[in-house]
């Protein structure tokens, strides 16, 4: 095991040595024909006239320039001293990416996308080991900022909506606290859509696939009329369930039906001013992935001395005795840890979860003078999410024993939740160049209101002999409660108001043609007020003071102030070799856990990052190699202690969020290679090494030190792709193949248990530029995701295979609800055909 000093030295030395060796070889001046020839950017905001992700050089050979907006101005990716990956619209099409969850297969090795629990309705997004486990709580924040056309999305709910006409997705790696603000510790995911062109045109796509799938998009650009350009976008996506639900008239698992609409108007009221006004709404009906029982009592739990069952140990406890008994499985239950089940073993009540998103954005840019451009980004957005998750069946607690009576026979935890969020944001920017200085300055305001509630009634019941199963009354069957609205025992309900104010500035001094020094800072003030309305079906709004005192409850009323500086030294060793050293900071706001009866608060976490990198082009611009090595130190890491407890009316998840003392260490190396050995053939490869270590945390209630882990962060991840275009007469035959690997990693931060390693391949074959009806260009394609139909568990939960969490007795743990690990397999192979036409 490497100690931190040795690891840090090796990381920095390795990256520096690579750059040192590469620089003399790569520094040869490029031929004139291969110079960058993309037009100078007239706009830096992504909404207005977004530059294409790639632009062909003059001679149509070699790798084109990639334009990004990571510094709030349009710059060449290779000359931007930030570690960035860009997914162009063509790359998204080749991988058949319809929503952000389709990036979970590893399109960018440092980017991790996962469902929250088994649910597609909320996504966990992480970069460089900053991956929050439970950011779907109203008073908790994400660690990676997600932006659409420059607008920050405050919740992870609704992130899996259908993507509109995307020009590119920029993945900014490392803290972006200065220009992007709070909750960008790991980086930012910036989605840039295509705006109106003012010219008649558009495209339409339709496709069909297995599992009853179909999809369609329509993009219409209307000609400018009376100074107004209009663009309309529509999208629909559908997939039937991939795991069937045996209960009649109930939804299966891994189903979705998405649709959306967007309208954008561009106005040029005066010379030098451009204003975009857009409205969008989305609808996402979906069901969770099926949760399978992977094994039975894998830790050998049994009543008696804890020492007799050493593997049956709940982290953070120091039991001496185990009590109760591990129950035999009912005959209807299927144990399968090897393959994805096509039909659930027990049919359950299940209806789709519904996410509805909407937003209005105003984006105005005014070229006041050659030295300054003023911008205003105003946005109102909201999401309403209604969750129905009964994916566990008998694979989650409570466990039922033969001879049960009444509510003791109930099972199948139906996780229900409602979330309503509205946000308003306003950002003013000034961007320009004065002499040798490029500058960005801005003011930012964010206001968010969120409310949520949750319930977990049981939905099924065995008879006493465990031979038959019946559906419980949806209003009263679960201890007098049920799943219907108005019949629920509310586990929790909360409401949060958040405000954030920020001012920032960044200046780049172009000291010489080769040396560039950047410095910047951002001051942020966060205010957050929150209340619990319900906890364990106790109405806190009407509860007595004695009841609130007994629960230890106090409302959330907190303010945090932060200053996040950054500094970068960049050096252009030649026209094709650019190196940099960067210091950056970021922070994630604090909050309170609505899963706790006392509404337990936690503080912000802060990160400091030290990074060196090199961006190189060589072989006459036919090859590109980008390298980065970084060290991140995170203070006050927010970690979760989770346990599931059962009651007569159902079961609930008790999640306590705490700040881990000490410094969490995250270290990594990243490499991206693109090669075009011959015209028409492009090869890519990417790699990310990520080391993480959270110091052990003392659990004060038990006096035991517990290890915690950063979730969904493989130590090693890699990908590669092959793209080949071959002219066929006036048409083009295009072939794409990509492969993506990730090492096994933890999926719950308090358990060492890991998911499975994964390798996923995707492919597409297309015949493009088929001319029909004059100038109309038609493309016909066939695609496949998960080409080899690989099956792996992407989420594994061991909490049901360990003793129950302590309540009052800290030396004795019960094994009455020990069942086994449960988890979720990845999506099966999907394949289909599409036809698209440009007009």
C-alpha positions in Angstrom: 0.0 0.0 0.0 1.4 3.4 -1.0 1.4 6.1 1.6 0.1 9.5 0.6 3.5 11.1 0.2 4.7 8.3 -2.1 1.5 8.2 -4.1 1.5 12.0 -4.6 5.1 11.9 -5.7 4.6 9.1 -8.1 1.5 10.7 -9.6 3.2 14.1 -10.2 6.4 12.6 -11.3 4.7 10.2 -13.7 2.7 13.0 -15.3 5.6 15.4 -15.5 7.9 12.7 -17.0 5.3 11.9 -19.7 5.0 15.5 -20.6 8.8 16.0 -20.6 9.4 13.0 -22.9 6.5 13.9 -25.2 7.3 17.6 -25.6 10.4 17.4 -27.8 8.8 14.9 -30.1 5.5 16.6 -30.3 6.7 20.2 -30.6 7.4 20.2 -34.3 5.5 22.9 -36.1 2.4 21.8 -37.9 2.1 22.1 -41.6 0.2 25.1 -42.9 -2.6 22.9 -44.2 -3.3 21.5 -40.8 -3.6 24.8 -38.9 -6.8 25.5 -37.0 -9.2 27.3 -39.3 -12.4 27.4 -37.3 -14.0 30.9 -37.5 -13.4 33.2 -34.6 -16.1 32.8 -32.0 -18.7 35.5 -32.1 -20.4 34.3 -29.0 -19.2 32.7 -25.7 -22.5 31.8 -24.2 -23.6 28.3 -25.2 -27.2 29.1 -26.0 -26.4 31.7 -28.6 -24.8 30.5 -31.9 -23.1 27.5 -30.3 -19.9 26.6 -32.2 -19.9 23.0 -33.5 -18.1 20.5 -31.3 -15.7 19.9 -34.2 -14.7 22.0 -37.2 -12.9 20.5 -40.2 -9.5 22.0 -41.2 -9.1 23.5 -44.6 -7.8 20.4 -46.3 -10.4 18.1 -44.8 -7.6 15.9 -43.3 -6.4 15.6 -39.7 -8.3 16.2 -36.4 -10.4 19.3 -36.4 -10.6 22.0 -33.7 -12.9 21.4 -30.8 -14.5 24.5 -29.4 -15.6 24.7 -25.7 -17.1 27.3 -23.4 -15.5 26.1 -20.1 -14.1 29.6 -19.4 -17.3 31.5 -20.3 -15.8 32.3 -23.7 -15.3 30.1 -26.7 -11.8 28.6 -26.9 -9.9 25.8 -28.5 -10.1 22.7 -26.3 -6.3 22.1 -26.8 -5.4 25.6 -25.7 -7.8 25.6 -22.7 -5.9 24.7 -19.4 -8.8 22.6 -18.0 -9.2 18.8 -18.2 -12.3 18.5 -20.5 -14.0 15.8 -22.5 -16.4 16.7 -25.2 -19.2 14.5 -26.5 -20.3 15.9 -29.9 -23.8 15.4 -31.3 -22.4 12.8 -33.7 -20.8 10.9 -30.7 -24.1 10.9 -28.9 -25.8 9.6 -32.0 -23.2 6.9 -32.6 -23.7 5.6 -29.0 -27.5 6.0 -29.3 -27.6 8.3 -26.2 -31.1 9.4 -25.6 -30.8 10.5 -22.0 -28.0 11.1 -19.5 -28.3 7.7 -18.0 -27.1 6.3 -21.4 -23.7 7.7 -20.4 -23.5 5.3 -17.5 -21.6 2.7 -19.6 -18.4 4.8 -19.5 -18.5 7.2 -22.4 -16.0 9.3 -20.3 -13.9 7.2 -17.9 -13.9 9.9 -15.1 -17.6 10.5 -15.4 -19.9 8.2 -13.4 -23.7 8.1 -13.9 -25.9 5.9 -11.8 -29.5 5.5 -10.7 -30.4 6.4 -7.1 -31.4 3.1 -5.6 -32.9 1.2 -8.6 -34.8 4.3 -9.8 -34.4 6.0 -13.2 -36.2 9.1 -11.9 -33.2 10.5 -10.1 -29.6 10.2 -11.2 -26.3 10.2 -9.2 -23.6 12.0 -11.3 -20.0 12.0 -10.2 -16.6 13.1 -11.6 -13.2 12.3 -10.2 -14.5 10.6 -7.1 -16.9 13.3 -6.0 -20.1 11.2 -6.0 -22.8 11.9 -3.4 -24.8 8.8 -2.4 -28.1 10.4 -1.4 -28.3 13.9 -3.0 -32.0 13.4 -3.7 -32.9 14.8 -0.2 -34.3 18.3 -0.4 -31.7 19.8 2.0 -28.8 18.1 0.4 -26.8 19.1 -2.7 -25.0 17.5 -5.6 -21.2 17.3 -5.9 -21.2 17.8 -9.7 -23.1 20.7 -11.3 -25.3 19.9 -14.2 -26.1 22.8 -16.6 -28.3 23.2 -19.6 -27.4 26.2 -21.8 -25.6 27.8 -18.9 -28.5 27.3 -16.4 -27.7 25.3 -13.2 -30.2 22.4 -12.4 -30.6 22.3 -8.6 -32.0 18.7 -8.3 -31.0 15.3 -9.5 -34.6 14.6 -10.1 -35.6 15.0 -13.7 -32.0 14.6 -15.0 -33.0 11.5 -17.0 -35.4 13.4 -19.2 -35.1 13.0 -22.9 -32.3 15.1 -24.4 -33.3 17.8 -26.9 -31.3 18.9 -30.0 -27.9 18.7 -28.2 -24.8 20.2 -29.9 -22.4 18.9 -27.4 -21.9 17.8 -23.8 -18.8 19.3 -22.1 -17.5 17.3 -19.1 -15.3 19.7 -17.0 -13.2 17.7 -14.7 -12.0 19.0 -11.3 -13.4 21.7 -9.1 -15.1 24.6 -11.0 -15.8 26.7 -7.9 -14.7 30.0 -9.4 -16.7 30.3 -12.6 -19.4 27.8 -11.9 -19.9 28.1 -8.2 -21.0 25.9 -5.4 -21.7 22.2 -5.8 -19.1 21.8 -8.5 -16.4 20.0 -6.4 -15.9 17.2 -8.8 -16.6 19.3 -11.9 -19.5 20.3 -14.2 -21.6 18.6 -16.9 -22.5 21.3 -19.4 -25.2 20.4 -22.0 -25.2 22.8 -24.9 -28.2 22.7 -27.3 -28.5 24.1 -30.8 -30.2 27.4 -31.2 -32.2 29.0 -34.0 -30.3 29.7 -37.3 -32.7 32.1 -38.8 -32.8 29.9 -42.0 -35.4 27.4 -43.0 -34.3 23.8 -42.2 -34.5 21.0 -39.8 -34.4 17.3 -39.4 -36.7 14.4 -38.4 -35.7 11.0 -37.0 -37.8 7.9 -36.4 -36.8 4.5 -35.1 -37.9 1.1 -33.7 -36.1 -1.4 -31.5 -36.6 -4.5 -29.5 -38.6 -4.5 -26.2 -41.3 -2.6 -28.1 -39.2 0.5 -28.3 -39.7 3.4 -30.6 -38.3 6.9 -30.8 -38.7 10.1 -32.8 -37.4 13.6 -33.0 -38.4 16.6 -34.9 -36.3 19.8 -35.2 -37.7 22.7 -37.3 -35.8 26.0 -37.9 -38.0 28.7 -39.3 -36.7 31.6 -41.4 -36.2 34.9 -39.7 -39.3 37.0 -39.8 -39.5 40.6 -38.6 -36.2 40.2 -36.8 -37.3 37.0 -35.0 -35.9 33.5 -35.6 -37.8 30.5 -34.2 -36.7 26.9 -33.6 -39.0 24.1 -32.5 -37.9 20.8 -31.0 -39.9 17.7 -30.2 -38.8 14.3 -28.9 -40.5 11.0 -27.9 -38.8 7.8 -26.5 -40.4 4.6 -25.4 -39.3 1.2 -24.1 -41.4 -1.6 -22.7 -40.3 -3.4 -19.5 -37.2 -5.6 -19.8 -38.2 -7.6 -16.7 -41.9 -8.6 -16.6 -44.1 -8.2 -13.6 -46.3 -11.3 -13.1 -49.1 -9.4 -11.4 -51.8 -8.6 -13.9 -52.2 -5.0 -15.1 -49.1 -3.8 -13.3 -46.0 -2.1 -14.8 -42.9 -4.2 -15.4 -39.3 -3.1 -14.6 -37.0 -0.9 -16.6 -39.8 0.7 -18.6 -39.8 4.3 -19.8 -41.9 6.6 -21.9 -40.4 10.1 -22.4 -41.6 13.0 -24.4 -40.6 16.7 -24.5 -41.0 20.0 -26.4 -38.9 23.1 -26.7 -39.4 26.4 -28.4 -36.6 29.0 -28.8 -37.0 32.5 -30.2 -34.0 34.6 -31.2 -34.4 38.4 -31.4 -31.9 41.0 -32.4 -33.5 44.3 -31.2 -30.5 46.5 -31.8 -27.1 46.2 -33.4 -24.7 44.1 -31.4 -27.5 42.6 -29.2 -28.9 39.1 -29.4 -31.5 37.7 -27.1 -32.7 34.1 -26.9 -36.0 33.2 -25.1 -36.8 29.5 -24.7 -39.5 27.4 -23.1 -39.2 23.6 -22.6 -41.2 20.9 -20.9 -40.6 17.2 -20.4 -42.5 14.2 -19.3 -40.8 11.0 -18.1 -42.8 7.9 -17.1 -40.5 5.1 -15.9 -40.2 2.2 -13.6 -37.1 1.0 -11.6 -34.7 -1.7 -12.5 -35.7 -5.0 -11.0 -33.9 -5.8 -7.6 -32.9 -9.4 -7.5 -32.0 -11.5 -4.4 -28.4 -12.4 -5.2 -27.6 -14.9 -2.5 -28.9 -16.1 0.9 -27.2 -15.4 4.2 -23.8 -15.0 2.6 -22.1 -14.0 5.9 -23.3 -17.1 7.8 -25.3 -15.2 10.4 -26.8 -17.2 13.2 -27.8 -16.7 16.8 -25.0 -17.0 19.4 -21.7 -15.3 20.0 -20.7 -12.7 17.4 -17.2 -14.4 17.3 -18.8 -17.5 16.0 -20.0 -15.6 12.9 -17.1 -13.2 12.2 -18.4 -12.2 8.8 -21.8 -11.3 10.2 -20.7 -7.9 11.5 -22.5 -4.7 10.8 -20.0 -1.9 10.2 -19.8 0.6 13.0 -21.0 -1.8 15.7 -19.3 -4.0 18.3 -21.9 -6.7 19.0 -20.9 -9.5 21.3 -24.1 -11.5 20.8 -26.4 -12.2 17.9 -30.0 -13.0 18.6 -33.1 -14.2 16.7 -33.0 -16.6 13.7 -32.4 -16.5 10.0 -35.7 -17.6 8.4 -35.9 -20.1 5.5 -37.0 -18.7 2.2 -40.5 -19.2 1.0 -40.7 -21.5 -2.0 -41.9 -18.7 -4.3 -38.6 -16.7 -3.9 -35.9 -17.1 -6.6 -32.3 -16.5 -5.7 -30.2 -15.5 -8.8 -26.9 -13.7 -8.6 -25.7 -14.9 -12.0 -28.0 -13.5 -14.6 -30.7 -10.9 -15.2 -34.2 -12.2 -14.6 -36.6 -11.8 -17.4 -39.7 -12.3 -15.2 -39.9 -11.3 -11.5 -40.4 -14.2 -9.1 -43.4 -12.5 -7.4 -45.8 -10.1 -9.0 -46.1 -6.8 -7.1 -48.3 -3.7 -7.3 -46.2 -1.3 -9.5 -47.2 1.8 -11.3 -44.9 4.2 -13.2 -43.0 7.0 -11.6 -43.7 10.3 -13.3 -41.2 13.2 -13.6 -42.4 16.5 -15.1 -39.9 19.2 -15.9 -40.4 22.7 -17.2 -38.3 25.8 -17.7 -38.1 29.3 -19.2 -34.8 30.8 -20.1 -33.8 34.3 -21.2 -30.3 34.6 -22.5 -29.2 38.1 -23.7 -25.8 39.2 -25.0 -24.8 42.7 -25.9 -21.5 43.7 -27.5 -21.2 47.1 -25.9 -17.7 47.7 -27.2 -14.8 45.7 -28.7 -13.4 45.3 -25.1 -16.6 44.2 -23.4 -19.6 42.0 -23.9 -22.4 42.0 -21.3 -24.7 39.0 -20.8 -27.7 38.2 -18.8 -29.0 34.6 -18.1 -32.4 34.4 -16.4 -34.1 31.2 -15.8 -37.2 29.8 -14.0 -37.2 26.0 -13.8 -39.1 23.3 -11.9 -39.6 19.6 -11.5 -42.4 17.5 -10.1 -41.4 13.9 -9.3 -43.8 11.2 -8.2 -42.0 8.0 -7.2 -43.4 4.4 -7.1 -40.7 1.7 -6.5 -41.7 -1.8 -5.6 -38.8 -3.4 -7.3 -37.7 -5.4 -4.2 -40.6 -7.7 -3.6 -39.5 -10.3 -1.1 -35.8 -9.5 -1.8 -35.9 -6.7 0.8 -37.0 -6.7 4.5 -39.3 -7.4 6.2 -38.8 -11.1 6.3 -41.8 -13.3 7.0 -41.8 -16.5 9.1 -44.1 -19.5 8.8 -46.9 -19.3 11.3 -47.2 -15.5 11.0 -50.3 -13.8 12.0 -51.8 -10.5 10.8 -49.4 -7.7 9.9 -46.4 -10.0 10.6 -47.3 -11.7 7.3 -46.9 -8.5 5.3 -44.0 -7.8 2.9 -42.9 -6.1 -0.3 -41.9 -2.6 0.6 -43.5 -0.1 -1.7 -41.3 3.1 -1.7 -43.4 6.1 -2.5 -42.3 9.7 -2.7 -43.4 13.1 -4.1 -41.0 16.0 -4.7 -41.9 19.5 -5.9 -39.1 21.9 -6.8 -39.0 25.4 -8.3 -36.0 27.5 -8.8 -35.1 30.9 -10.1 -31.6 32.0 -11.2 -30.1 35.2 -12.5 -26.6 35.7 -13.7 -24.9 38.8 -15.1 -21.6 38.4 -16.9 -19.0 40.8 -18.4 -16.6 39.1 -20.7 -13.9 40.8 -22.8 -10.2 41.5 -23.6 -8.2 44.6 -22.8 -4.7 44.5 -24.1 -2.9 41.4 -22.8 -5.8 40.6 -20.4 -8.8 38.4 -20.9 -11.4 38.8 -18.2 -14.6 37.3 -16.9 -16.7 38.9 -14.1 -20.1 38.0 -12.9 -22.9 38.2 -10.3 -25.1 35.3 -9.5 -28.3 34.7 -7.6 -30.2 31.4 -7.0 -33.5 30.8 -5.2 -34.9 27.4 -4.7 -38.0 26.0 -2.9 -38.5 22.2 -2.5 -41.0 20.1 -0.6 -41.2 16.3 -0.4 -42.8 13.4 1.4 -42.3 9.7 1.5 -44.0 6.5 2.7 -43.1 2.8 2.6 -46.2 0.6 3.1 -46.1 -3.1 2.6 -48.1 -4.2 -0.5 -48.3 -8.0 -0.3 -49.0 -10.6 2.4 -48.4 -14.4 2.8 -50.8 -16.7 4.4 -49.7 -18.3 7.6 -48.3 -21.4 5.8 -46.4 -19.2 3.2 -48.1 -21.0 0.4 -50.2 -18.2 -1.1 -49.7 -14.5 -1.6 -52.4 -11.8 -1.6 -52.4 -8.1 -2.5 -53.0 -5.9 0.5 -55.8 -3.3 0.5 -54.1 -0.2 -1.0 -55.6 2.0 1.7 -55.7 0.1 4.9 -53.8 -3.2 4.3 -50.4 -2.2 5.7 -51.0 -1.7 9.4 -54.1 0.5 8.7 -52.3 2.4 5.9 -51.5 1.8 2.3 -50.1 3.2 -1.0 -53.0 5.4 -2.1 -52.7 9.2 -1.6 -54.6 10.0 1.6 -54.1 6.6 3.0 -50.3 6.7 3.7 -48.3 6.6 6.9 -45.9 9.4 6.1 -42.3 8.4 7.0 -41.1 11.9 6.3 -42.1 15.2 4.8 -40.0 18.3 4.7 -39.7 21.7 3.0 -36.6 23.7 2.2 -35.9 27.3 1.0 -32.4 27.9 -0.3 -30.8 31.1 -1.5 -27.3 31.6 -2.9 -25.5 34.9 -3.8 -22.2 35.0 -5.5 -19.8 37.4 -7.1 -16.8 36.2 -9.2 -14.0 37.3 -11.4 -11.2 35.7 -13.4 -8.4 37.4 -15.3 -5.9 35.8 -17.7 -2.6 37.7 -18.3 -1.2 36.7 -21.7 2.3 37.7 -20.6 3.9 36.5 -23.8 2.7 34.6 -26.8 3.5 31.4 -24.9 3.0 32.2 -21.2 -0.5 32.7 -19.7 -1.3 33.3 -16.1 -4.8 33.1 -14.8 -6.1 34.0 -11.4 -9.7 34.3 -10.1 -12.0 34.0 -7.1 -15.6 33.6 -6.2 -17.4 34.7 -3.0 -20.5 32.8 -2.2 -23.1 33.2 0.5 -25.6 30.4 1.0 -28.7 30.6 3.1 -30.9 27.5 3.9 -34.0 27.2 6.0 -35.8 23.9 6.3 -38.5 22.2 8.4 -39.8 18.7 8.9 -43.6 18.4 8.6 -43.8 14.7 9.3 -41.5 12.0 10.6 -42.6 8.4 11.2 -46.2 9.6 10.7 -45.9 12.2 13.5 -47.2 15.6 12.3 -44.5 18.0 13.5 -46.7 21.0 12.6 -49.2 19.9 15.3 -46.9 18.0 17.7 -46.5 19.0 21.2 -43.3 20.6 22.4 -42.6 17.5 24.5 -42.9 15.3 21.4 -40.5 17.5 19.4 -38.1 17.7 22.3 -38.1 13.9 22.7 -37.2 13.6 19.0 -34.4 16.2 19.4 -35.9 18.2 16.6 -34.8 21.6 15.5 -35.5 23.4 12.2 -32.7 24.1 9.8 -31.6 27.7 9.7 -28.0 28.0 8.5 -25.8 30.4 6.5 -22.4 29.6 5.0 -19.9 31.9 3.4 -17.1 30.7 1.1 -14.3 32.2 -1.0 -13.0 29.9 -3.7 -9.8 31.0 -5.4 -8.1 29.5 -8.4 -4.8 30.0 -10.3 -3.4 28.5 -13.5 0.0 28.8 -15.2 -0.2 27.7 -18.8 2.7 27.5 -21.2 2.6 26.9 -25.0 5.7 24.8 -25.7 4.8 25.1 -29.4 1.8 25.5 -31.6 0.9 21.8 -30.8 2.0 21.3 -27.2 0.3 23.1 -24.3 1.1 22.4 -20.7 -0.4 23.8 -17.5 -0.4 23.7 -13.7 -3.6 24.5 -11.9 -4.8 25.1 -8.3 -8.6 25.1 -7.8 -11.1 25.0 -5.0 -14.8 24.1 -4.6 -17.4 23.5 -2.0 -20.7 21.7 -1.5 -23.3 23.3 0.7 -24.4 21.8 4.0 -27.9 20.9 5.0 -30.0 18.5 7.1 -31.2 14.9 6.7 -34.9 14.6 6.3 -34.6 10.9 7.0 -33.8 11.5 10.7 -36.5 12.4 13.3 -34.3 15.2 14.7 -33.6 16.7 11.2 -29.9 16.3 11.9 -27.8 18.9 10.3 -24.4 18.6 8.6 -21.8 21.1 7.4 -20.4 21.9 4.0 -17.5 20.1 2.6 -14.5 21.8 0.9 -12.0 20.5 -1.7 -8.6 21.8 -2.9 -7.2 20.5 -6.1 -3.6 20.5 -7.5 -3.4 19.5 -11.2 -0.8 19.4 -14.0 -1.6 18.6 -17.5 -0.5 18.5 -21.2 -2.5 18.9 -24.4 -0.7 17.8 -27.5 -1.2 17.4 -31.2 1.3 15.5 -33.4 1.7 13.5 -36.6 0.6 16.5 -38.7 -2.6 16.9 -36.6 -3.5 13.2 -37.1 -3.0 12.4 -33.4 -3.9 14.1 -30.2 -2.9 13.1 -26.6 -4.1 14.9 -23.5 -2.8 14.0 -20.1 -3.7 15.2 -16.5 -2.6 14.2 -13.1 -4.3 15.6 -10.0 -4.4 15.6 -6.2 -7.6 16.5 -4.4 -8.0 16.9 -0.6 -11.5 17.1 0.7 -12.3 18.4 4.2 -15.5 17.5 6.1 -16.7 14.9 3.7 -20.4 14.2 3.9 -20.9 10.5 4.5 -24.0 8.5 5.3 -24.8 5.9 7.9 -27.8 3.9 6.6 -30.1 1.3 8.1 -33.5 -0.2 7.3 -35.9 -0.6 10.2 -39.3 -2.3 10.1 -42.6 -1.5 11.8 -46.1 -2.9 11.6 -47.0 -0.4 9.0 -44.0 -0.9 6.8 -40.3 -0.3 6.9 -38.2 2.9 6.6 -34.7 3.9 5.8 -33.0 5.8 8.5 -30.1 7.8 6.9 -27.9 9.9 9.0 -25.5 12.2 7.2 -22.4 13.3 9.1 -19.1 15.1 8.3 -16.1 12.8 8.4 -13.2 14.3 10.3 -9.8 14.6 8.7 -8.9 14.8 5.0 -10.4 12.6 2.3 -7.7 11.9 -0.3 -8.5 11.6 -4.0 -5.7 11.1 -6.5 -5.8 10.4 -10.2 -4.4 10.3 -13.6 -6.3 10.7 -16.9 -5.3 10.2 -20.5 -7.2 10.7 -23.8 -5.8 9.7 -27.1 -7.3 10.3 -30.6 -5.6 9.1 -33.8 -6.6 9.4 -37.4 -4.1 7.0 -39.1 -5.8 7.3 -42.6 -8.5 9.5 -44.0 -11.9 8.3 -42.8 -10.6 6.3 -39.8 -10.6 7.6 -36.3 -9.4 5.7 -33.2 -9.9 6.9 -29.6 -8.8 5.6 -26.2 -9.4 7.0 -22.7 -8.2 6.0 -19.3 -8.8 7.2 -15.7 -7.1 6.0 -12.5 -8.8 7.2 -9.3 -7.6 6.5 -5.8 -9.8 7.5 -2.9 -9.5 7.2 0.9 -11.8 8.5 3.6 -10.3 8.4 7.1 -12.1 6.0 9.5 -14.9 7.7 11.4 -15.6 7.2 15.1 -19.3 6.3 15.6 -19.9 8.0 18.9 -23.0 5.9 19.8 -21.0 2.7 19.7 -17.4 3.8 20.2 -16.3 1.9 17.0 -14.3 3.3 14.1 -16.0 2.7 10.8 -14.5 2.7 7.3 -16.4 4.7 4.6 -16.0 4.5 0.8 -16.6 6.8 -2.2 -19.3 5.1 -4.3 -19.4 4.4 -8.0 -15.8 5.3 -8.4 -13.7 2.5 -10.0 -10.0 2.5 -9.4 -9.5 1.9 -13.1 -11.7 2.8 -16.0 -11.0 2.8 -19.7 -12.7 3.1 -23.1 -11.9 3.0 -26.8 -13.7 3.5 -30.1 -13.3 3.0 -33.8 -15.1 5.2 -36.4 -14.7 4.6 -40.1 -16.3 6.4 -43.0 -16.1 5.1 -46.5 -17.5 6.9 -49.5 -20.0 4.8 -51.5 -20.7 6.9 -54.6 -22.3 10.1 -53.4 -23.1 8.5 -50.1 -21.1 7.6 -47.0 -21.0 4.3 -45.2 -20.2 4.9 -41.5 -19.2 2.4 -38.9 -18.9 3.0 -35.1 -17.8 0.6 -32.3 -16.9 1.5 -28.7 -15.9 -0.5 -25.7 -16.1 0.6 -22.1 -14.5 -1.0 -19.0 -14.8 -0.2 -15.3 -13.4 -2.0 -12.3 -15.7 -3.2 -9.4 -16.4 -0.5 -6.9 -18.5 0.2 -3.8 -22.1 1.3 -4.3 -22.9 2.2 -0.6 -20.5 4.3 1.3 -20.7 2.4 4.6 -20.0 -1.1 3.1 -16.9 -2.5 1.6 -19.0 -4.8 -0.7 -18.5 -4.0 -4.4 -20.6 -4.3 -7.5 -19.3 -6.3 -10.5 -16.7 -5.2 -13.0 -18.2 -4.2 -16.4 -17.4 -4.2 -20.0 -20.0 -2.8 -22.4 -19.7 -2.4 -26.2 -22.0 -0.4 -28.5 -22.1 -0.2 -32.3 -23.7 1.6 -35.1 -23.7 1.1 -38.9 -25.2 3.9 -41.0 -25.6 4.8 -44.7 -25.6 8.6 -44.8 -26.1 11.3 -47.3 -28.7 9.5 -49.4 -30.1 12.2 -51.5 -33.9 12.1 -51.9 -36.0 14.8 -53.5 -33.2 17.1 -54.5 -31.2 18.4 -51.5 -32.8 16.3 -48.8 -30.2 14.1 -47.1 -31.4 10.8 -45.6 -29.5 8.5 -43.2 -30.5 4.9 -42.5 -28.8 3.3 -39.5 -28.8 0.2 -37.4 -27.5 0.4 -33.8 -27.0 -1.9 -30.8 -26.2 -1.1 -27.2 -24.5 -3.7 -25.0 -23.5 -5.5 -28.1 -22.4 -8.7 -26.4 -25.4 -8.7 -23.9 -23.0 -8.6 -20.9 -24.7 -9.0 -17.5 -23.3 -7.5 -14.4 -24.6 -6.2 -11.1 -24.2 -2.4 -11.1 -25.6 -1.9 -7.7 -25.2 -4.4 -4.8 -26.7 -3.8 -1.3 -25.5 -5.9 1.6 -27.6 -4.3 4.3 -30.2 -7.1 4.2 -27.5 -9.7 4.8 -26.2 -8.2 8.1 -27.6 -7.8 11.6 -30.0 -5.0 12.3 -28.8 -1.6 13.4 -28.6 -0.9 17.1 -31.4 1.0 18.8 -30.9 0.8 22.6 -28.9 -2.4 23.1 -25.4 -1.7 21.7 -24.0 -5.2 22.4 -26.6 -7.4 20.8 -27.8 -7.5 17.2 -30.8 -9.2 15.8 -30.5 -11.5 12.7 -34.3 -11.9 12.4 -34.4 -9.9 9.2 -31.2 -11.3 7.6 -32.0 -12.3 4.1 -29.2 -11.8 1.6 -27.5 -9.3 -0.7 -29.9 -7.8 -3.3 -28.9 -5.8 -6.3 -29.7 -4.7 -9.9 -28.3 -6.0 -13.2 -27.6 -3.6 -16.0 -29.9 -3.2 -19.0 -30.0 -6.1 -21.5 -28.8 -5.8 -25.1 -31.0 -3.4 -27.1 -30.9 -2.9 -30.9 -32.9 -1.2 -33.5 -33.0 0.8 -36.7 -33.5 4.5 -37.4 -34.1 6.7 -40.4 -33.5 10.4 -40.4 -33.9 13.2 -43.0 -32.5 16.7 -43.1 -34.6 19.4 -44.8 
